[in-house]
C-alpha cells in the first residue's frame, strides 16, 4: 500500500519557506534598494568609475600576461638541457 506523504511534506516545506521569508523581511536593509541602484547606474560619476575599474582590471591582467611571456623569453637561454649529449671519442690514429 502506498501512502501519500507528498502533500504533508509540501505543507511542511511551505511552512518553512514562509518562516524563512519572515526572518529575511525582519532583517534591516543594508545598501541600496533596486530602485536606488537603477537611479545610480545612469549617473555619469558611477559610469566613469565602472569603466575605470574594468579598464584597470584588463590592463593589470594584460601586464601580468606580458610579464610572464617576457620572463620566459628573456630566460630561455638559462634553462639547463634535460638530455645529455652522447660522449664521442675524438682520438684518431692511435
trRosetta pair geometry for C-beta under 8 A, 3 or more apart (Angstrom, degrees):
i j d omega theta_ij theta_ji phi_ij phi_ji
4 7 6.0 37 138 5 105 104
5 8 5.4 -58 -161 46 61 109
5 9 5.7 59 142 -22 84 106
6 9 5.8 -56 -141 41 32 108
6 10 6.1 37 156 -24 66 105
7 10 5.7 -53 -148 33 29 112
7 11 6.5 31 152 -21 62 104
8 11 5.6 -50 -149 33 35 113
8 12 6.5 34 153 -17 65 104
9 12 5.6 -51 -147 37 36 111
9 13 6.2 32 155 -16 67 106
10 13 5.9 -57 -143 41 30 106
10 14 6.1 28 157 -18 65 108
11 14 5.9 -55 -144 37 28 107
11 15 6.4 30 155 -20 62 106
12 15 5.8 -55 -151 35 30 111
12 16 6.5 31 152 -19 64 105
13 16 5.6 -50 -148 35 36 113
13 17 6.4 33 154 -17 66 104
14 17 5.7 -52 -145 38 35 109
14 18 6.3 39 153 -22 65 103
15 18 5.7 -52 -148 34 32 112
15 19 6.5 32 152 -18 64 105
16 19 5.7 -56 -151 37 32 111
16 20 6.3 32 151 -20 66 105
17 20 5.4 -49 -144 36 36 113
17 21 6.3 40 154 -22 65 102
18 21 5.7 -51 -149 34 31 112
18 22 6.6 33 151 -20 63 103
19 22 5.7 -53 -151 33 33 112
19 23 6.5 34 151 -19 65 103
20 23 5.6 -53 -150 35 34 112
20 24 6.3 32 152 -17 66 106
21 24 5.6 -55 -146 39 33 110
21 25 6.1 32 155 -19 67 107
22 25 5.7 -55 -144 38 30 111
22 26 6.4 31 155 -23 63 107
23 26 5.9 -58 -152 32 30 112
23 27 7.2 41 149 -34 60 96
24 27 5.9 -42 -161 11 38 115
29 33 6.9 -13 -171 -72 146 86
32 36 3.8 -133 -167 96 104 121
32 37 4.8 137 109 -58 127 78
32 40 6.7 -62 -135 0 170 139
33 36 4.8 94 50 10 73 104
33 37 7.0 -134 96 -6 37 89
34 37 5.6 -53 -146 36 32 112
34 38 6.4 31 156 -18 65 105
35 38 5.8 -54 -149 36 31 110
35 39 6.5 31 152 -18 63 105
36 39 5.7 -54 -150 36 33 112
36 40 6.3 29 153 -16 67 107
37 40 5.7 -57 -145 40 32 108
37 41 6.2 46 153 -38 65 102
38 41 5.5 -41 -146 16 32 121
38 42 7.6 19 164 -10 57 100
39 42 7.0 -70 -167 34 30 98
39 43 7.6 40 143 -35 62 102
40 43 5.6 -44 -159 9 47 120
40 46 5.5 78 162 -23 86 164
41 46 6.6 -102 -124 102 24 138
41 47 7.9 74 170 -70 49 81
42 47 7.4 9 -161 -53 27 116
43 46 4.8 71 72 16 97 103
43 47 6.8 -165 91 -12 47 89
44 47 5.4 -57 -144 37 35 116
44 48 6.3 35 159 -19 69 103
45 48 6.1 -57 -154 36 27 108
45 49 6.4 26 149 -18 63 109
46 49 5.2 -49 -142 37 38 115
46 50 6.3 42 155 -22 67 101
47 50 5.9 -51 -149 33 29 110
47 51 6.5 21 156 -11 63 107
48 51 6.0 -59 -145 42 30 106
48 52 6.1 33 155 -22 66 109
49 52 5.7 -55 -145 37 28 113
49 53 6.4 28 157 -18 63 106
50 53 5.9 -57 -149 36 29 108
50 54 6.3 24 156 -14 65 108
51 54 5.7 -54 -143 40 33 109
51 55 6.0 34 157 -20 66 109
52 55 5.7 -56 -144 40 28 111
52 56 6.2 27 158 -18 64 107
53 56 5.9 -53 -144 37 28 109
53 57 6.4 34 154 -23 62 104
54 57 5.7 -51 -151 31 31 115
54 58 6.6 20 157 -9 64 106
55 58 6.1 -61 -149 42 30 102
55 59 6.0 30 155 -20 67 110
56 59 5.6 -54 -141 38 32 113
56 60 6.2 30 160 -17 66 106
57 60 6.2 -61 -151 38 25 106
57 61 6.2 23 154 -18 63 111
58 61 5.4 -53 -141 40 34 114
58 62 6.1 35 158 -19 67 106
59 62 5.9 -55 -146 38 27 109
59 63 6.3 28 154 -19 63 107
60 63 5.6 -54 -145 37 31 112
60 64 6.4 32 155 -19 64 104
61 64 5.9 -54 -151 35 29 110
61 65 6.5 27 152 -16 63 107
62 65 5.6 -55 -147 39 33 111
62 66 6.1 30 156 -16 68 108
63 66 5.7 -54 -141 41 31 109
63 67 6.0 34 156 -22 64 108
64 67 5.7 -53 -143 37 28 113
64 68 6.5 27 158 -18 63 104
65 68 6.0 -55 -149 35 29 107
65 69 6.5 25 154 -14 63 106
66 69 5.8 -56 -148 40 33 110
66 70 6.1 36 153 -22 66 108
67 70 5.5 -54 -144 37 31 113
67 71 6.4 34 156 -21 64 102
68 71 5.7 -48 -148 32 33 113
68 72 6.6 33 153 -17 63 104
69 72 5.7 -56 -151 37 33 111
69 73 6.2 28 155 -16 68 109
70 73 5.8 -57 -142 39 30 108
70 74 6.0 19 164 -11 67 113
71 74 6.3 -61 -137 43 24 102
71 75 6.0 -7 172 10 63 118
72 75 6.7 -76 -138 52 18 90
72 76 6.5 49 158 -67 59 89
73 76 5.9 -26 -156 -24 28 117
75 78 4.9 -50 -169 34 77 120
75 79 7.3 95 139 -42 81 83
76 79 6.4 -39 -169 -1 40 113
81 84 7.4 126 108 -87 115 38
81 85 7.9 24 116 -35 158 84
91 94 5.4 1 153 -16 116 126
